[in-house]
């Protein structure tokens, strides 16, 4: 198995251990192949029992690569994955489990491989898993590699709540990287692709929340405020009674307040430039939107000073 040391950042094809183009041209496995596979498997098992982990991994890998249709091939690949997993070779183990999932879906080891691979991806997303291996060095997995793992999990079970959870976690990782546009798109995929999952409502709310936070930081205020308003209104419409409804309404109220503040700031800008017509327009917007309060009173005072109403 030609195991790679990195996952493609946005791809989930961890194929190095399962690419049939790398294998000898074989269609069936005869008794001779099964006999050879049995011999190799026992050699691997003996090495494993003797604590010779690297040797066992190599033998299991050779069996699964060279005799992929032998009856022992699924177990050999699975045992290889398990030993890599135990040795801290996270990415290689993930790829080996992927080979069991994609190539040996009919075997009794499919569910074990799927469950462990899924667990690994979410542990990595939560920062609970590190990669190291036989050299004894450990380091955190990069966000790109974790996203690749989560994408693989989502593709392996595309119609499940697990897939929705994986897609949602991708959004969270992108937010942590401050890739807001990509994060919003990731959350959007949850709502579109998994509308009936428990994560759809969370993703819709999170979209509005993230855009609101971005606007507070002064990044494209007006555009992000408008998008946040739309996202939160859609959330309230699509998911009435959801646990974040009250918070969404509060955020919408805050957006209104920010709109008023922005209008007041713009009015001041135009007044300083001597453009009294534009300044008056925005002060009137403040008075219209804010029925009372400091900004309302200040805008009324400036309108009076400028000869407005």
C-alpha positions as semicolon CSV with decimal commas, in nm:
position;residue;x (nm);y (nm);z (nm)
1;X;0,000;0,000;0,000
2;X;0,150;0,332;-0,102
3;X;0,053;0,535;0,199
4;X;0,091;0,910;0,170
5;X;0,194;1,136;0,454
6;X;-0,066;1,405;0,384
7;X;-0,429;1,428;0,289
8;X;-0,532;1,664;0,014
9;X;-0,676;1,968;0,191
10;X;-1,018;1,978;0,029
11;X;-1,035;1,627;-0,102
12;X;-1,140;1,311;0,065
13;X;-0,991;1,062;-0,168
14;X;-0,744;0,892;0,052
15;X;-0,677;0,643;-0,219
16;X;-0,313;0,560;-0,187
17;X;-0,396;0,244;-0,002
18;X;-0,686;0,152;-0,225
19;X;-0,606;0,262;-0,578
20;X;-0,661;-0,037;-0,803
21;X;-0,435;0,118;-1,068
22;X;-0,143;0,045;-0,836
23;X;-0,228;-0,322;-0,816
24;X;-0,130;-0,614;-1,042
25;X;-0,395;-0,699;-1,300
26;X;-0,607;-0,950;-1,110
27;X;-0,969;-1,049;-1,151
28;X;-1,009;-1,344;-0,915
29;X;-0,808;-1,504;-0,644
30;X;-0,744;-1,874;-0,685
31;X;-0,651;-2,131;-0,424
32;X;-0,280;-2,060;-0,482
33;X;-0,330;-1,694;-0,404
34;X;-0,534;-1,774;-0,095
35;X;-0,264;-2,014;0,024
36;X;0,003;-1,748;-0,023
37;X;-0,217;-1,491;0,150
38;X;-0,271;-1,726;0,444
39;X;0,105;-1,775;0,475
40;X;0,169;-1,400;0,470
41;X;-0,111;-1,337;0,716
42;X;0,033;-1,584;0,965
43;X;0,375;-1,422;0,926
44;X;0,219;-1,086;0,999
45;X;0,029;-1,220;1,298
46;X;0,344;-1,380;1,440
47;X;0,533;-1,050;1,403
48;X;0,244;-0,865;1,566
49;X;0,228;-1,109;1,859
50;X;0,604;-1,075;1,905
51;X;0,571;-0,697;1,931
52;X;0,740;-0,637;1,594
53;X;0,483;-0,381;1,491
54;X;0,660;-0,224;1,193
55;X;0,733;-0,566;1,046
56;X;0,372;-0,676;1,094
57;X;0,243;-0,360;0,928
58;X;0,469;-0,419;0,630
59;X;0,356;-0,780;0,588
60;X;-0,014;-0,696;0,616
61;X;0,038;-0,412;0,368
62;X;0,212;-0,643;0,123
63;X;-0,066;-0,901;0,147
64;X;-0,344;-0,646;0,087
65;X;-0,155;-0,479;-0,199
66;X;-0,037;-0,790;-0,382
67;X;-0,333;-1,022;-0,321
68;X;-0,627;-0,781;-0,274
69;X;-0,894;-1,039;-0,359
70;X;-0,773;-1,308;-0,124
71;X;-1,003;-1,396;0,162
72;X;-0,748;-1,269;0,414
73;X;-0,698;-0,932;0,242
74;X;-0,972;-0,740;0,429
75;X;-0,844;-0,853;0,767
76;X;-0,485;-0,781;0,671
77;X;-0,571;-0,425;0,572
78;X;-0,778;-0,377;0,886
79;X;-0,502;-0,508;1,114
80;X;-0,254;-0,284;0,937
81;X;-0,484;0,015;1,001
82;X;-0,526;-0,079;1,364
83;X;-0,153;-0,112;1,424
84;X;-0,085;0,220;1,251
85;X;-0,357;0,375;1,464
86;X;-0,205;0,239;1,784
87;X;0,138;0,360;1,676
88;X;0,024;0,721;1,630
89;X;0,045;0,710;1,251
90;X;-0,288;0,889;1,229
91;X;-0,303;0,979;0,862
92;X;-0,174;0,644;0,741
93;X;-0,418;0,463;0,969
94;X;-0,703;0,680;0,841
95;X;-0,613;0,591;0,482
96;X;-0,591;0,220;0,560
97;X;-0,933;0,229;0,726
98;X;-1,058;0,408;0,415
99;X;-0,937;0,119;0,203
100;X;-1,137;-0,125;0,414
101;X;-1,443;0,099;0,378
102;X;-1,422;0,149;0,002
103;X;-1,287;-0,187;-0,111
104;X;-1,424;-0,431;0,143
105;X;-1,766;-0,287;0,224
106;X;-1,914;-0,637;0,226
107;X;-1,678;-0,766;0,491
108;X;-1,758;-0,795;0,859
109;X;-1,487;-0,539;0,930
110;X;-1,657;-0,254;0,745
111;X;-1,845;-0,114;1,044
112;X;-1,545;-0,133;1,273
113;X;-1,333;0,052;1,018
114;X;-1,605;0,311;0,957
115;X;-1,669;0,373;1,327
116;X;-1,302;0,413;1,414
117;X;-1,228;0,634;1,115
118;X;-1,523;0,857;1,202
119;X;-1,408;0,877;1,563
120;X;-1,058;0,975;1,449
121;X;-1,188;1,257;1,231
122;X;-1,395;1,414;1,507
123;X;-1,119;1,370;1,762
124;X;-0,886;1,552;1,525
125;X;-1,144;1,830;1,476
126;X;-1,163;1,875;1,854
127;X;-0,785;1,879;1,889
128;X;-0,788;1,552;2,080
129;X;-0,565;1,359;1,843
130;X;-0,206;1,411;1,739
131;X;0,008;1,247;1,478
132;X;0,351;1,109;1,546
133;X;0,450;0,753;1,475
134;X;0,760;0,549;1,511
135;X;0,996;0,848;1,521
136;X;0,842;0,954;1,849
137;X;0,766;1,309;1,733
138;X;0,414;1,441;1,775
139;X;0,238;1,739;1,629
140;X;-0,113;1,864;1,574
141;X;-0,275;1,789;1,244
142;X;-0,313;2,089;1,016
143;X;-0,662;2,231;0,958
144;X;-0,640;2,129;0,593
145;X;-0,574;1,765;0,682
146;X;-0,854;1,763;0,938
147;X;-1,094;1,905;0,679
148;X;-0,986;1,629;0,440
149;X;-1,066;1,368;0,706
150;X;-1,407;1,521;0,776
151;X;-1,487;1,534;0,405
152;X;-1,403;1,165;0,378
153;X;-1,636;1,084;0,667
154;X;-1,917;1,284;0,504
155;X;-1,870;1,108;0,172
156;X;-1,862;0,762;0,330
157;X;-2,212;0,810;0,473
158;X;-2,362;1,098;0,272
159;X;-2,722;1,076;0,396
160;X;-2,657;1,051;0,768
161;X;-2,648;1,288;1,063
162;X;-2,278;1,202;1,087
163;X;-2,220;1,359;0,746
164;X;-2,407;1,671;0,856
165;X;-2,198;1,689;1,171
166;X;-1,877;1,654;0,969
167;X;-1,980;1,934;0,734
168;X;-2,072;2,155;1,029
169;X;-1,733;2,096;1,192
170;X;-1,565;2,202;0,867
171;X;-1,743;2,535;0,904
172;X;-1,618;2,568;1,262
173;X;-1,259;2,500;1,157
174;X;-1,279;2,762;0,881
175;X;-1,417;3,018;1,127
176;X;-1,120;2,950;1,357
177;X;-0,894;3,022;1,059
178;X;-1,088;3,346;0,998
179;X;-1,192;3,223;0,654
180;X;-1,539;3,364;0,696
181;X;-1,656;3,335;0,336
182;X;-1,557;2,968;0,318
183;X;-1,708;2,901;0,659
184;X;-2,042;3,050;0,559
185;X;-2,040;2,833;0,247
186;X;-1,965;2,524;0,458
187;X;-2,258;2,600;0,690
188;X;-2,478;2,664;0,387
189;X;-2,402;2,313;0,260
190;X;-2,531;2,170;0,587
191;X;-2,864;2,348;0,544
192;X;-2,896;2,255;0,176
193;X;-2,767;1,898;0,183
194;X;-2,894;1,791;0,524
195;X;-3,210;2,000;0,588
196;X;-3,363;1,738;0,817
197;X;-3,055;1,686;1,031
198;X;-3,014;1,825;1,379
199;X;-2,726;2,037;1,248
200;X;-2,921;2,231;0,983
201;X;-3,074;2,477;1,229
202;X;-2,741;2,519;1,408
203;X;-2,567;2,592;1,078
204;X;-2,825;2,851;0,973
205;X;-2,801;3,031;1,306
206;X;-2,422;3,010;1,307
207;X;-2,415;3,175;0,964
208;X;-2,595;3,482;1,095
209;X;-2,386;3,487;1,411
210;X;-2,054;3,468;1,225
211;X;-2,152;3,741;0,980
212;X;-2,261;3,958;1,271
213;X;-1,925;3,909;1,444
214;X;-1,747;3,994;1,120
215;X;-1,947;4,315;1,089
216;X;-1,858;4,414;1,447
217;X;-1,493;4,394;1,352
218;X;-1,549;4,651;1,078
219;X;-1,507;4,416;0,783
220;X;-1,749;4,525;0,511
221;X;-2,002;4,637;0,773
222;X;-2,302;4,707;0,555
223;X;-2,273;4,396;0,341
224;X;-2,221;4,164;0,634
225;X;-2,498;4,323;0,837
226;X;-2,740;4,273;0,550
227;X;-2,632;3,911;0,505
228;X;-2,650;3,849;0,880
229;X;-3,002;3,991;0,890
230;X;-3,111;3,768;0,601
231;X;-2,952;3,459;0,759
232;X;-3,112;3,517;1,098
233;X;-3,453;3,592;0,949
234;X;-3,428;3,273;0,743
235;X;-3,332;3,084;1,058
236;X;-3,640;3,209;1,243
237;X;-3,862;3,124;0,947
238;X;-3,720;2,779;0,878
239;X;-3,664;2,666;1,236
240;X;-3,931;2,820;1,463
241;X;-3,900;2,708;1,822
242;X;-3,533;2,614;1,790
243;X;-3,315;2,674;2,094
244;X;-3,142;2,983;1,949
245;X;-3,461;3,167;1,846
246;X;-3,445;3,418;2,132
247;X;-3,079;3,486;2,071
248;X;-3,146;3,534;1,699
249;X;-3,412;3,795;1,774
250;X;-3,171;3,974;2,005
251;X;-2,903;3,974;1,735
252;X;-3,152;4,115;1,487
253;X;-3,224;4,393;1,733
254;X;-2,852;4,461;1,759
255;X;-2,825;4,477;1,382
256;X;-3,091;4,748;1,383
257;X;-2,886;4,940;1,637
258;X;-2,572;4,906;1,429
259;X;-2,760;5,029;1,123
260;X;-2,857;5,342;1,316
261;X;-2,500;5,396;1,436
262;X;-2,368;5,353;1,083
263;X;-2,619;5,604;0,949
264;X;-2,518;5,855;1,216
265;X;-2,148;5,806;1,136
266;X;-2,213;5,862;0,767
267;X;-2,412;6,178;0,846
268;X;-2,120;6,313;1,048
269;X;-1,881;6,230;0,764
270;X;-2,084;6,427;0,511
271;X;-2,133;6,717;0,754
272;X;-1,756;6,747;0,802
273;X;-1,713;6,748;0,424
274;X;-1,963;7,032;0,397
275;X;-2,220;6,822;0,210
276;X;-2,518;6,933;0,417
277;X;-2,775;6,774;0,186
278;X;-2,630;6,424;0,228
279;X;-2,569;6,484;0,600
280;X;-2,931;6,588;0,647
281;X;-3,049;6,275;0,463
282;X;-2,862;6,041;0,696
283;X;-2,956;6,231;1,012
284;X;-3,318;6,194;0,903
285;X;-3,256;5,820;0,862
286;X;-3,135;5,806;1,222
287;X;-3,445;5,984;1,346
288;X;-3,667;5,755;1,140
289;X;-3,502;5,432;1,258
290;X;-3,439;5,526;1,621
291;X;-3,760;5,651;1,778
292;X;-3,577;5,756;2,093
293;X;-3,239;5,748;2,260
294;X;-2,909;5,938;2,241
295;X;-2,856;5,897;1,866
296;X;-3,213;6,006;1,798
297;X;-3,165;6,321;2,008
298;X;-2,824;6,400;1,860
299;X;-2,954;6,359;1,505
300;X;-3,251;6,589;1,581
301;X;-3,012;6,850;1,718
302;X;-2,789;6,833;1,411
303;X;-3,090;6,859;1,180
304;X;-3,198;7,171;1,365
305;X;-2,849;7,315;1,333
306;X;-2,844;7,236;0,960
307;X;-3,188;7,383;0,907
308;X;-3,365;7,047;0,890
309;X;-3,683;6,932;1,061
